[in-house]
Amino acid sequence: MARADKTLFECTACGAQSPKWLGKCTGCNAWSTLVEVLPRDAKPRLLESARAPQTLESVSTEHSARMSTSFAELDRVLGGGLVPGAAVLVGGDPGIGKSTLLLQACLGMARAKLRVLYASGEESASQVALRANRLGGGKGVELLCTTELADVEAAIEREKYAVVIVDSIQTLRASELESAPGSVAQLREVSVRLVERAKARDTALFLIGHVTKDGAIAGPKVLEHLVDVVLAFEGDSTHSYRVLRGQKNRFGATSEVGVFDMVAEGLREVADPSALFLHERSDRAPGSAVFPATAGTRPMLVEVQALLAPAQYGAPRRVATGLDQNRLAVMLAVLHRKAGIHVLDQDVFAAIAGGLRIEEPALDLALCAAIVSALRDRPLIAATIAFGEVGLTGELRAVPRPGARVLEAKKLGFKRAVVPHGSAEQLLAAERKGIEVIGCKRLEDALEALL
């Protein structure tokens, strides 16, 4: 155990330091801002061989070839594969499948003759081996079960690994700090040292991180700033579908998503998410609308469902699953004031079927259509999709990538598309072929075309 005089406590607000922890900073009077840090040298050291500046045009732009993780969906979210030396943070709810995802990727990369180290601080060697056997065997994967940062650092320095996976970053501890594993000081120190060593050795690094009850990755925000890629593994425990979504990516787009299906043998990639999310949909059910969502370069057809019932007790309820509850309230107000459809006295329940979450405003028209269909107990016209942003005055606004949305719907047999007038003008003749495109300028016109 390190001596107490080896560490200091520093205020995250003003930088004042104290030899012991205090509830209130003596420098800025802020409460609960002191965190444990290692002391810095009093005098800056002059490096014997410092790097000299170079002109920007002389910098080589040739990147090392990306490595495949053996998961096409994971490669898609990473931007085309894993960059050597990249640090990737993967967060998600407990039990969602983070360890399964990365262990499967680890096994696949080992089969591709890449040298991989799996460092586990949460499970014993036998537990990891049991999971690996269930996923197809652990041949070629090197395992290190430890909670000491020094053990992982020594392994990275001793051997040349292509990929190192740490499960999880909250379980590792630096012995120089006396605070418990998972504390702010430990997370900062462990992350900085691991990322520095991985980049120096040109080793790709995966860090598995826990999340708080609010869904944010546990620990200081500096943890997300240190890494190159932040991925969120999402899903509903009541569904088998899992979605891997990029939140930060220095090597690619952050709008890409990967879709997986959790089965007994582990995670299975879903190459056609549209068919997966719509295969249980009833064509003639009131309160159901099909919306072509876009996630990065991939369009996906999802089902928007709504259920209305007269409010019996006090204020009407608004329940949204898989979409923004505030956006639902706005759409109800627009329907009431601009389309003349009285829904404010109803309990409204809206959901995206299948456990997916949709944030884009292009969902507005499909959501309104599902609500009106449920209110009138009338199904929408068969084989019809709807997308478009609804403004507060009831106008329909164009949305990005209408062509990709329409082509995906046409591929699955849909015959009609009700879209904003601006989006209809953007569609090319080839995209319109085989599907009737109805462009509308107002919400009431679109609802009439849908019903």
Secondary structure, 3 states (H helix, E strand, C coil): CCCHHHCEEEECCCCCEECCCCCECCCCCCECCEEEECCCCCCCCCCCCCCCCCCHHHCCCCCCCCECCCCHHHHHHHCCCECCCCEEEEEECCCCCHHHHHHHHHHHHHHCCCCEEEEECCCCHHHHHHHHHHCCCCCCEEEEECCEHHHHHHHHHHCCCCEEEEECHHHCECCCCCCCCCCHHHHHHHHHHHHHHHHHCCCEEEEEECECCCCCECCCCHHHHHCCEEEEEEECCCCCEEEEEEEEECCCCCCCEEEEEEECCEEEECCCHHHHHHCCCCCCCCCEEEEEEEECCEEEEEEEEEEEEECCCCCCCEEEECCCHHHHHHHHHHHHHHCCCCCCCEEEEEEECCCCCCCCHHHHHHHHHHHHHHHHCCCCCCCEEECCEECCCCEEECCCCHHHHHHHHHHCCCCEEEEEHHHHHHCCHHHHCCCEEEEECEHHHHHHHHC
